[in-house]
Amino acid sequence: MLHSTTTAGAVLALFCHAAHAAHPADPAEAVRVTVRIEATATDIANIVGVIEVRCHAATDGGAGLTPTPTPTPCPSRLRLVNALALLPAPTDDRTAVRTWVGREDAGESIWSPSPSPDLQPPAQAGLGLHGEYTFHTRLPHRYGDVGYSGRGVRGALHANGGWYPQVVDDASGADRIVVAEWDVKVSGPGVVVINGAVGQGRSHWKGTSDRAALAVVPNGRVRPIPSTSLTLVDLPGLTPTSHALGRRWLAAIAPTAAGLTLPGAPPRQDPSAIVPLLQPVTLVQGTDLLHLARPAPGMVYLSDRSFRLVWLFRPTHARGVRQALISAATPLPSGWDRDFVADAVARSLPAADLRKTLGWLGWNPVVDALLNDGTLPFYADIFAEPFEDDPQLLDRIEARTPARAASRQLDDLLGSGAALAEAARMLGDDALPGPDGPRPPADPVPPALRRGWTTAYDPDQDYAIEIEGGRPIAVVRTADPLAPAEVVRVTADGQTHAWLTGTGSDRLKVDERDAVRVDGAHIDQHTRANDRWPARWDVILSGGAAGLSPTQGNLHLWGDLLLRPQGDTRNLGIGAIEHDEQDIVTLSVGYVWAFGPLLNRQRRAQRLVFLVDGSWLDPAFRPTTTGAYAMGGYVGWSWETRQEEALSGHRISASIGGGLVPGSTERWASTGVAATQLFSISPRQVLAVRGKVGWASGDVEHRMLTLGGADDLRSIPESLFVGNEKVIGNLEYRAALFRNAQIPLPLLWATELQLAPGLEFGSAWANDGSSLAAAGVSLGVHGVVDALGGRPMLAGVTVAAPVWGTAPLWTETPVDALQVYIDFNQGF
């Protein structure tokens, strides 16, 4: 609510200034584009309609370009594109699990000219855009702000542009989304939202923008949020307990979302100075699994996950929602401009910093992964990262520096508040305050940096930033000659240097002589191994129960101390302690060298492990000299492409080891190979196959090869047979009975229930001539929960039973009982 006529007038003035700034006179632009759309969402996936594109000559009447009423031929550089054809397919398990519930479906958009009698396309060659086109768009079946998320109570269609043929301009040698005058009418089954305009069964929106976003919610409810300029369209079947909490949370952050102090308003610290959003915003709640909130003109697609967070962490997630609200409420026609303003304003407001909040907990492996590996859903929203992992649909049309990355680069280069000053210039307003009081006058953005923001380039361009040793230290950028200039932060001796790099290769000399670091937030790198000199260390402590078998009385406990150079993805030091059925306690120290492609920001596909250990052997497993100790060494290699919640991928490993019992002649040596392959039948069904081959020789039975147990044949006890050679095969069918559910639990949300029936076979031989072959069946029941509303974790129970075995051991030993295992990860 506005609190004075002066303030109300200032808001009106802000709108006028913003509109004027949004339409500067541009001599190079000789036409204005108008777009009319009449469409029907025939069901939750299909949209059919007519799009009419006209160009008009523009005249400068002193207050900006004004289109003439008479159509004029469209320049040949204007064309229509199918945005859905650019939508990236899932490239990893996380994206596949978090975006698709069925087979990958990219959708399609088909259109053809159908000029109306009173609007004939011009006869000139290459000007066929001008006219009327029929189109049929089948949106991809995917969660997110482009696509549809199912039928029934959860059914919702969310299309942040791309549901119609998109008008682009390639005047600069690369496509640019055209800002046009729109007149859009859409009908559909339920609540229809177009750029914030809401209607039941039909909606109509007119305005100037770069896109027309659309939401169709068949079972949606329209409810204003009191004391705000927000309207919520939600789904009644989604976690009803969260609705009241969610509305209260939105009401709490919405009045301060823009946080603008306007001329004539009371002082900023006075609550009455906080004005509502610059324009009303409609929030459409859905099952977005990639982003907490995604803005469109006057509309925000709001993930239901925004409401399912424990109260302690709710403020850390408010940042992403608040930034989307500001972008949607900013009255500028360009999405890039809206996002720039939103980032600059949002960063000037008080907000929890999750990195700082969790920083002292970095020794915890879960926290370490949250901060570093980049696999957390909503990662960019929660951590306010300038570059997002998942490219958006419209980003694919015009490849340019993301607006929030540009906002941060400007602050890095010119100092805190520079982006806010640029945002005020874009709005044509002097009301935006600086972070520490009155904002200084805006410094001009360096032309090289501005060109870098708008120059088309591949966001996955391949370049590196390296540090040359010696004093002074030279920081070298090696890039493609066409790569744009950008800002890189270089920290040395605690001092930060903002470096505006030149295009292509460039070099910066730093006089400081210690602790040089290149900030990876603004760059893509081959390796970060040389970012720090000398190395600083991350220390990670982890431990717990790897498995528990109540029927065998086995408890496998472990603990690790990991040392990793900060930012290094290749080198890792290990100290470990372990207890299992064979050893009372084992102490290990070692080194891991990781190599191959990165699977995420922290983990590489291949690794070499070197370990030395000392063990106190358990006489309960096999007889041994009282107090016998063993010392050994191990070298292992693994190549793994599967990740958490894996739907596909493989793991291949090989190892060799050996050791001795000090003070005796007892020795051993062993080697083995194992391979696991996951075959994706569908995102809810996986076939897992594993094979293992091993050989061992020596006098220490604790280091020979077991046939049973949690890591081999689960249907027989681990201690049943020990041999010198073994072959094992496992087959498991994993089916998710439900996925992406929302079942609230204390501090957790249950999202998946998985059944995994399996078959297994194995055979082992000993040098004394004894042998055992056995087969069994198993059934695993596992649940996936999202800890604190975000991080997926798996736990469950597996039961296994033998069905066949060979004499004489099989007939002499009772092995027909069920074996039970409590699992905290997949068996293989």
N, C-alpha and C positions, 0 to 999 in steps of 0.2 A: 504494500500500500504506500502511496506517496503521501508525504507529510506536509507539504506546503505548495502553494501555487508557484512559487519560485522554482522549487525543485521540479515540479511537473513541467514547467516551461523549459527547464534545462534538459529534461528527458526528450521533450519534443524537438528542441534544438539539436540534440545529439542525433536524433533520427535524420533530421534534415541534413546536418553536416555529413553524416555517414553516407547518405544517399548521394550527396554531391561528390564526396571523395570516391565513391564507388564507380562514378561515371565520368572520369576525366576526359577532356577532349583529346583525342588521339588522331593526328592527321593521317596516320597509316591505316586507320580503320575507316573505310568509306561506307560501310553498311552496318545496319543493325539487323539482328536475326530475331524473328518471332516464331514460336513453336506452339502449335495447338495439338492436343491429344484427346481423343475420345476412345476410351477402352473399357473392356469388361473383363474382370477376373472370373472366368467361367468355372473354375474350381480353385483349389488351393495351390495349384502348380501352373496353370495356364492363363495367359493374358492375351487377348486379341483386341485389336483396335486399329485406329487410323492416326497417323502422325502427319501433320502438315507443317512444312518448313517454308518460310518466306523470308526474303531479304528486302531491306528498305534502304534507300539512300538516306544518309544522315546529314543534317544541317546543324551548324553551331549557332545557337541563338544567344550565346553569351553565358549560358548557365549549363553547359554540357551539350553533348550531341543529342539531337531529337530526331527520331525516325519520321520520315515523310509517310503519309497514308498510302501512297502509290507503291506497289511492289516493284522491285528492280531486280535484274539478274544477279544471282549469287556468284561470287568469285569462285573460280575453279578450285581454289585451295580448300574450300569447304566441302566436307563429305560426311557420309554416315558410316559408322563403324558398329560392329557387333561386339559389345563389351564383354559378353559372356564367353566369347571365344578366347579371350585373354585370361580368364579366370584360372589360376594355377591349380593343378591337380595335387592331391596330398603327396608329399615327398617323404613323410616319416610316419611312424605309428601314432605319435601324439596328435598330429594334424588329422590323420584318418579317424582316430577314435573320437576326437573332440569335435569333428565337423560333420562326419557322415554317419548315418545309422543304417545305411544299405550300401549296395555297390556304388562305386564312384560314379557320379553323374554330373557332367559339366553343364547340362542344360543347352539350350540353343535358342537363337532368335532369327527368324526368317522374315524378310520383308520384300515387297515388290512395288513398283510405281503404280499408282491408281489415281491419276489426276482427275479432279472434279471438273465439270464442264466450264466453271468460271475461273479455273486456275490451271491454265495450260503451262507446262514447262517451257522455258525459253528455248528457242531453236538453236542457239549457239552451242557449239561443241563443248563438251566438258562441263556444262552447267545444268546437268540433269538433277542436281539436288533439289532445286527449287520446285516445289510441288507437293503432292499428297501421296502417302505410301501406306499400304496396309501392312500390318505386322502381326506375327504370332510368336510369342515368347514362352518357352517352357523353362521355368526356372530350375536350377539345379536343386536336387534333394540334399540339402546341407544345412547344418546349423550355422548361424552367423547372420550378418546384415545383408547378405546376398543369397537368396534362395528361399526354400520353404522347409518347415520343420515338422512335417507330419500332418496327420488328420486328427479328427476327434477333438477332445477338449484341449489338447496341446497344439492343435493346428494353427499355424500362423505363417503368413507370407511376408517376408521382409526383403525389400529390394532397394538398396541405397544407390539408386541410379542403375542403369543397365537393363531395366525391364522393357525398354524401348530402344530403337536405334539411336545411338548417341551422335550428336552433331559435334564434329571436331574441325579444327583449323590447323593446317600444316604450313602456315606462312613462314615460320622460322625454321623449317626443315624437319620439324618433329610435331606430332599431334599435340594440340592444346584443346582442352574442353572449352566450348563456346559458352559464354554468358549470354543468355537469351531472355526475351520476354515470353513468359509461359501463360498458357490458358489450358488447364488440365482438368478433365472430368473422368472419373473412374467409378464404375459400379462393381459391387462384389458381394459375396455371401457373408454379411456381418458388418462389423465396424470397419470403415475404410478411412485411412489417413493418408493425406498427400501433403508433404511439407508442413505438417502441423495442423492443416485443416481436417477436421473430424466430421464424419457423417455416418449415419446408420444406413447401410446398403448402397450409399452413393456419397461421393465427396467431390468438391470443386475448389480448385486453388488457382489464383492468378498472382503473378509476381515475377521478379527478375532474379535469376539464379543460374548456376551452372548445371543444375540437375533437378529432377523431380523425383524425390524419394517416395516410396509407396509401402504401405503396410495394410494387409487385409487380415483381420482377426475374426473368424466366423463366430466364436463364442466369447468375444471380448466384452468387457464392461468399461464404460466411460465414467470416470470419477474425478472431479476436480480435487486438488489437494489444498485444504484450507490454508489461508494466509500466504499463498504463493501464487505465481502466475503459471503454475504447472497443472496440466491435465494428464491423468494416468489412464491408459488403456491397458487393462491387465487380463490375465487368464484365470478364471475362477478355480480351475483344477490344479493349479501349481502351488504347492506348499501353502495352504490357506493360513497356517500359523504365522507365516512370514509377511503377509500382506499388511497387517496393522503396524508391525515393526518397521516394514519398509516405507510405508507412507510417513510415519513419524520421522524416520531418518531423512527422507527427502525434504520434508518440511523444515528440518533443522539446518540442512546445508543449502537449500535453494535460495533463501533471502540473501545469503552472503556469497552466492556463487559468482556474481559479477563483482560485488564489493566496490562499486564505483562511487566516489565522492564527487558530486556535481556542484557546479558553481552556485553559491548561495545556500547550499545545504549546511546543516550544523556540522561541527567538527567530526572527523572520522571516528574518534573513539566513542562518540555518542551513537547508541544503537539506532536511533532514528535516522542517522545518515546513511544507513545501508538500504539501498533501494532495491526493488525487485529486478528481475532479469530485464534486459533491454527490450525484449519482445516476448510474448507468451510462447511457451514450449509445450509440445505434446510428447509424453513419454510412452513408448509402446513396449510393454514387457513381453519378453519371449525367452526362448531357451538358447540364447547365444552362448556358445561354449568356447569362443576365442577371445571375446572382449567383454569387459564389464559394461561398457557403454560406447555406442558409436553415433556420432552426430550427423545430422542432415539439416537442411534449412528449416528451422522451426520445429524440428523433431529429433528425438533421441531414441535409438533402439537400446533398451535397457535389459541387460541379462538378469534373469531371475537369480543368478548367482550373486548379484549385488545385495540380495536380501538374506542370503543364507550364511552369513559370516558371524562368528562369535563376537560378542559385544566388544571384547578387548581389542580386536583387530579391525573393527568397523571403520575407525578413523583413517587407517592406512589405505583403505580401499575407496574412501570418499574422494580422493584426489582425481582418479580416473573419471568418476561420474561427474564431479564438479566441472572438470575441464570440458567434457562433452556438453554439459548444460550451457556453459559460456559460449562455446562454438555455435551451438544451435540457436542461441539467443542473439548473436551478433548480427546486426543488419547490414551485412556485406554480401554481395552476390557471389563472390568467389569462395569456394570451399577452402582453398589454400590460405586466403586472407583470414577467413573466420578461424581456422585452426591456429594461425600465427597469433592472432589477438588472444585466443583462449589460452594458449600456452603462456604467453607473457603475463596475462592477468592472473592466471591460476598460480603461477610461481611467485607472484607478489603477495599472495594471501597465506596466512599461517596454515600449515598442513604437516601431518606426521610424515617423517622420513623413515620408511621401513628399513632402509639400509643402516641408518644410524641406530634405530630401535633394536635391531637384531645383531648389530655389529659385535657386541660383547659376547654374543652366543655363537660366534663363528666357529668355535671349537666343536659344536654339535654337527654331525654329518648331515642331518636333515636341513639345518639352517645353512650350512655351507653350500648344499645343493640349491637351496632356494635363492641364495645370493649370487651363485656363480654359473649354474649349468643352463639357465635359460629355458628349462622345460616346464616350469610352473605355468598353468593356464592363466591368462590375463597378465602375463609377465610385464609387458610394456605399460599396461594401465597401472599396475600396482607400484612399479618402480619408476614411473614417469620417464621411461627411456626415450631418447630422441629417435631411434631407429627401431622399427617393429620387425619382428620375425616373419609375420604373415602379411604379404603384400595385399593391399586392398584393391578392389575392382578398379576404381577410378585411378589409383596409382599406376596401374598397368597401362592405362591409356596414355597418360602423360608422365613419363619418368622424370621426376625432378626431386630435389632435396625435400624431404618431408618438412612441413611447416614448423613442427616443434623442434626439429633439429636445427633449422635456420634460426629460430628464436634463441636457442642456447648458444649457437655459434656467435651471434651478435653480442650477447652478454659477455661471452668469453673474450671477445676482441676489444670491445669498447667499455666494458665494465658493467656491473649490475645496474639494471634499470634502463639499459639501452634498448632492449627489446620492448619494454613497456612504452618508452617514448616513441618508438617506431609504430607500435600498435595505436597509440593516440593519433599519430599522423595519419595512419590509414583510416581511422574513424573520423578524422577531421575535427577532433575534440581535444580540449585542454584539461579535461576533468580527471584523467587517470593519474593517480598519485605515484610518486616514487616509493620504493620499499622503505626508505628512511625519512619520509617527509616530502616536501615539494620536489617535483621531478625536474631535473635539469633540462635545458633545451636539447632537442634531439640532434645528435651528431649524424652527419650524412653517412649512409651505408657505403662502404668502399665499393666502387663499381665492379671490381673483380669478384667480390663476394656476392653482390647481387646477381651478376651473370652466372656465378656458380650455382645459385639457388634455382635459376630458371633454365639453365642449359640442360638439354636432355642428355642423359647418360644411363648406362646400365647400372642399377643399384647394386648388382653383384659384381661390379668391376673388380678386376684382379690386380691389386697393388699391395705394397707392403711399406711399413715404416720400420726402419732399422736403426739401431744405435751403434755408432762406431766407437770402439774403445779408445782410451787415451785422454789426455787433458789438453785443451778443452775437449768436450765431447760433441761430436757432430751428429745431429739427428737427420737422417736422410729419408726423403720420400721418393719412392720409385713408382711411377704411375704411368698409365697410358697417356700419350700426348694430348688426347682429347679430354682427359679427366678434368673436371672443373676445379677451380681454386676452392679451398675450404679452410676452416679454422681447426687447428689441432692444438690441444693443450699439452704442454710439456712441463713437467714438474721436476725441479732440481734443487736440492738443499732446502726443500720446503717452500720454494718460490715457484709460482706458476707463470709460465710464459704462454701467451696466446699467439700462435704463429699462423698468419694468413699465408698458406702455402701457395706457391705458383702452380700453374698447370704443368702436367707431366712431372719430370724429376725436379726436385728442389732439395735444399739443404739449409739447416739451421744450426749454428754453433752456439753452444751453451758454455759459459765460462765456469759455472759451478762445477765442482769436482766430485760430487758424491750423490748417490741416490737419485739417479735420473729415471724418470718414468714418463711414458707416453700414454695419455688417456685413451683408452680403447672405446669410449662411448661414442665418439664421432667418426670412427674409422673402421675399415675392414682390413684385416691383416692376414698375411701368410702365417705368421707365428708371433707369439708374444714372448718368446723365450728370452729376448734381449731387451725387454722393456725396462728392466731394473738393473742397475749396477751400483753397488753389489746387490746380491739377492737379499730380499726380505722373505720371511717364512710365514705361511699359514700353518697352524697346528690344529689338527682335527682329532678328536677323541670319539670313539664309537664302541659299541659293544651290545651284547644281549644274547638271547637264545636263538641259535640257528635252527634248532629243531628239538622236539620232545616226543619221546615214544613211551607212553604210560605202560604199554604191554611188555616192552623190553626193559623198562627201567632205565632208559638212556636219556641223558640230558646233554645236549651239545651247546656249550657256552663259549663265547669268544669276546675278545676285546682288542681294539686296534688303536695305535697311536700313529698318525700319519703326518709327515712333514712335507710340505709342498712349497716351492718358491712361488711367491705371489704372482698370479697371472700366468703361471707356467702350466701348460697342458701335457708336458712330456716327462717330467721327472718327479718321482715320488719316493720318499723314504718311509719305511714301515718298521714298526715295533709291534709285536702281537703276543697275546696270551690266549690259550685255548684249553678247553677240557672236553673230552669226548669219551667214548667207551673204551678206547684202546690206551689212552694216556690220562693219568691223573692231572697232569698239567704239562703244557708245552710252551716254551718261550722262543720267539723267533725275531730275528732282525733281518732286514733285506732292503732291496732297491728295485723299483719298477721303472722301466723305460717304456713310455707309450709312443706309438707312431701310427702312421696311416691317417686317413681323413678323420676330421672331427665329426662325431655323432651328435654332439651338442656343444655348448660353449666350453665344456670342461673335459669331456671324455672322448678319447680317440679309439678307433676300431681295433687296433692291435696293441699288444703289450708283451714285454719280456719281464719275467719275474725272477729275481735271484734271492734266495733265502738260505740262511743257516739257522739251525735250531737246536735246542736241547730239551729232552723230554724225560719225565718221570713216568716210567711204564707202569701200567696198571696190572697187577698180578691176577686180578679177577677176570681179565679178558683171556689171557693165556699164562700159564705158569712161567715164572721168571725168577731170577735170583732176587732175594729180598732187597729192596732199595735199588734195583737196577736202573741205570740211567742210560740214555742213548743220545748221541750227537749225530747230526746229519746235515746234508745240504740238498738243495733243490733248485732246478732251473726249469721254468715253464714258459710256454708261449701260447697265446690265445688270440683268436680273431673273431670278434663278435659284432654283429650288426643289429641284433635285436635290442629293443629298449623296453622301458617300463610299459606294462599293459601291451606287451608285444603281440602283434597280429601276424607278423612275418619276420623273416630274417634267419640268421644262423649263428652257431657258435662252434668253432673248431679249436681244439686244444691239443697240445702235446707236452710231455714232461719227462724228465729224467732226474733221478735222485739216488742217494746212497748215504751210508753212514756206518757207525760202529757203536758198540757198547764199551766205553772206556774200561781198561783193566781186564779185558777179556779178548778172546779171539773171534767173537761174534761180529759178523759183518752183514751187510745187505746192499743190494742194488735193485732198482726198479725203473720201469719206463711204461708209458701208456699213451694212448691216443683216444680222443672222444670227439664226436660230432653230433650236433643237434640242428635240426632244420624245422622251421615252422612254415606250414602251408596255410595260407588264408583262404578259407572257403567263403567266408563273408565276414564283415566286421563283428559278427556275433559268434562265429565258429572258426576254430583253428584246429588243424591236425598237427600234432607235435611228434616227431620221430627222433629217437636217439640211439646211437650205437657206441659201445665202448670196448676197447681191446687193451689188455694189460699183461705185463710180464714182470716177475720178481724172482730174485734168487738170494739166498742167504740163510742165516741162522736165527734171526730175530722174527718170531711169528707176528709180533705187533706190526711189522712193516711188510708182511706178505699181503696177499690180495684177498679181501673178503668178497663174498658173493651177495650177501643180503644187506639190509639196512636202508635208510632213507635215501642214500645216493646211488643205490644199485637196484637190486630186486627188493621192493618194499614188502613183498608177501612173505618173506622169510626173515628170521632174526639175523642181525649182523654177525653175531659170534658163531653161527651154525657151522660154517666151513671156511677154512683159510687155505689158499692154494698158491701155486706159482704162476699159473696162467688163467685168464678168464676172458670170456666173450659175453657181452650183455646187449640186449635190444629192448627198447621200450617204445610203445605206441600209445598215444593219449589223444583223445578227442575232447577239446575244451569248448563248451557252449555256454554263452551268457544267456540265462533265462530272462534277464532284463539288464539294460544298460542305460546309463545317464539318468537314472532315477533320482528322486530327491526325498530321502527318508531321514528326517532330523533325529540325531542322537546327541547325547552330551558331548560337545566339542567336536563332533564328527557328523558327516553326512554320508549315509550309505547310498552308493550309486550303482552297484552291480552285484549280481549273484551268479556265480559260475559253477557249473557241474563239469567234472572231468573224469569220465570212465576211461580205463586203460587196460592194456594187455602188456605182459612182460615175459621175457624168456632169458635164461642165462645158464652158462656152464663154466665150471672151474675145475682145474686139475692140479694135483700136487705131485711133487717129485717122488713121493713114496708110493705112487700108483693109485692113490685114492682119487675120487672125483665126485662131483655132484652136478646134475643138471636139473633145473626146475623151471616151472612156469606158473604164473599167477595172474590174478585180476585185481584191479584197484578202482576205487571211486573217490574222487576228491570233491569237496564242497568248499568253495572259497568265496569270500566277500571282498569287495573293493570299497573302501571308504575314503572320503576326502577329508584329510585332517585339517581342522580349522577352516573348512570350507573350500580348500584349494588343492592340497597335495594328495594325489592318489596313493593309497597303501593297501596291500593285500594280506589277508590272513585266512586260515581255514584249517580243515581237518581232512586227512586222507586215511581211508581204511583199505586194507589189502588182504587178500587171502590166497594161499597156494592151491593150485588145482592139479598139479602133477609134479612128480619128482622121481629120481632114479634110486635104485637100491645100491648098496645096503643102507646107507646113512638115512635115507628117507624112511625106511621101515623101522629103523632103530630109534629114531628121535621123533617125539611128538611135535609136529610142525603145522598141524591143521588149524591152529587157532588164528583168529583175526589179528592182524597187526594194525596198530593205530598210531598215527603221526600227527602232531600239531605243526602246521606249516606257517612260515612267514614270508614265503616266496614260492614261485612255481618250482616243482620238483626238478625240472630240466627245461 
